[in-house]
Amino acid sequence: MEAPNLELQREFFDLRMQQLRYEKNLKLRTLQIYTRLTYGFLYRIEHGKQSPSLDSMTKIFKVLGVTFDGFFHTKNFQQGKKY
């Protein structure tokens, strides 16, 4: 039963990351430069193929200009929309 829940969490994370990156007008390559994470790793996160560590999330959120609470706050999140 936990696999679908994990899948929903990954889908939320990748869509939310895309949304915030889109709003900041950041290319994935730019995010790579500022976070010092590999392009492939960021790509896999955005496509739900890999889950980020706490350290990776911290780097990503800093560049996106959000806190953990701000990232997971869903008021302005449009689920199902691809960015």
N, C-alpha and C positions, 0 to 999 in steps of 0.2 A: 504493500500500500504506500510505502514511502517514495517509491520511484516516481509516480506521477507528481507528487508534491515537489520533489527535487526538480523535475522537469519544468513545472510552473515557475519555480524560483529562478531557474536559469533563463527562462523565456522573459520573465519580468526584468531580470538584470540586464540582459542583452538589449532589450527594447528601450529600457530606461537610459542605458549608457548611450545608445544611438540618439535618443531624443535630446539629451543634454549636450552631446557633441554637436549635433545639428544646430541647436540653439546658439551655441558658442561659435559656430562656423569653423569647427576644427576638423581637419582631415585626420584619418587614422594615423597617417605618417607623422603628423604634427604631435598628436597625442603620444606616439612612440618616442619622439625626441624629448618631450618634456617629462615623461614618466621614466624614461630609460628602461622600458620594458620592450621586448621584441615585438615587431609588427605581427609575426605569426601568432604569438601569444594573445595579443589584443584582438586580432581577427577571430581567433577561436572563442574568446570570451563573448564577443559581439554576436557570434553565430551559435551560441549555446553549446559549443563543443567542449568547453573547459570552464571550470569554476575558478575564480581568482582567490588568491590567499588574502588574508587580512592586510598584509603589507602591500600587496598589489592594489587592493581596493583603496587604501589610504593614498597611494600615489595617484591613482586615477581620479579620485574625488578631489584632491588638491588642485589638479589641473582643471577639472571641470568646475571648480569653484563652489562645491557643495560639501556639506557635512554628511555624516552617515545618516542622520535623521532626515536631512534634506533630500538625499538620494532616494530613500525609501518612502518618503512622503508622497502620496499618490494624488494629491489634489489636482495637479496639472498634467497628470500622466494620461495619455490616450492609449489604452491597451488595444493591441491589434493593429496599430498603425506602424508601418515600416518606414524608417527614415532614410 
